[in-house]
């Protein structure tokens, strides 16, 4: 199993960051994505509206890095800017992990 993704029989999804960062004086070392299992269509529509407010007007909002960051913030009860200081490499992993969650079979 890849180092950056941990999944156990409880269906817990976590992204272990290669480079932790600080948010409001607190070190962020991992991102718990388990809450993705509980998201609703209404949650996703709210994120779509946030994307529009942020100026995104393209297709496939749900496949963007910003959408993954909004989803992660939402399921962790954090403000939308929570992951703005995450390193680029970790942000790509987050995007891929969230996208795979929604599009992978199973």
N, C-alpha and C positions, 0 to 999 in steps of 0.2 A: 504494500500500500504506500502511496506517495507520502513524503514527509509533510507536505503542506496541507493535507486533508486527512482528518481522522473520522472514521465512521465505525460505530460499534452496533451491536444488536439492538440497542435502544434507539437507533436512527438519529443519533446525535451528530450533527455536522459542525465542524469547527475548522476555521482556517488559522493555522499557526503561522504567524508572521515571520518572515526572514529577518526583518528589521523592525523591532518595536518602535513606537513613537509615543509622544506625550499629547494628551488632550486634557485640558483644564487641570494640569499638574499630575495627572494619573497616567501611568505607563500602560499602553495597550499592547499586549503580547499576542493575543488571539482574538478572533471574531467568532462568536457563537452564532451559527446560522440555523439552529434547531427550530427557531420560530417560523422559518419558511414553511414548515409543514402546516402551520396554523393560519397562514395568510388566506384572506378571502379575495374574491374578485373585486369587492369594494375597496380593499386595501390597495390593490393594484391600480384601480381607477384613481384613487387619491394620489398615488405616486405619479401616474400619468399627468395629472393636473400640476403637480409640483414640477415635473419636467418641463411642461409648457411655460410655467411661470419663470423657470430658469432660462428660458429662451430656446429650448429644443423644439424643432419643428419637423424633424425627419421621420422616416418610417422606422419601425422596429425599435422603439424606445427601450423595450425590455431586454435588448441585446447590448446595451451600452454600459460603459463603466459607471457612469453617473447613476443609472437605474440600479445597478448592483449595490452601489454605495448607499442609495436611499433605502433600498430593501434591508440592507444590513443595519442601518441606523434605526429603521422602523421596528424591526424584530428585537432590537436591543434597547428599545425605549430611550434612544439618544437623539440629540438634535441632528438635523440633516447635514451639518458641517462636521460631524464627528470624525469622519475618515479623510478629511481634506489633507491632512499631513502624513497620510500613509505613503510609503515609498511606491514608486511607479510599478516596480516589479510585483509587489504584493497586490496592487490594485488590479493588475492584469489577472492574477490568480483568483482574486475575488470575483471579477467579472465572469471568468470562465466557470467558476464553481456555481455561482448563482444561475447563470445561463444553463449549465448542465442540469441543475436541479429542476428547472422548469421544462426543459426539452427532452431530457433523457427518458427512455422508457423504463418502467419499473416502479 
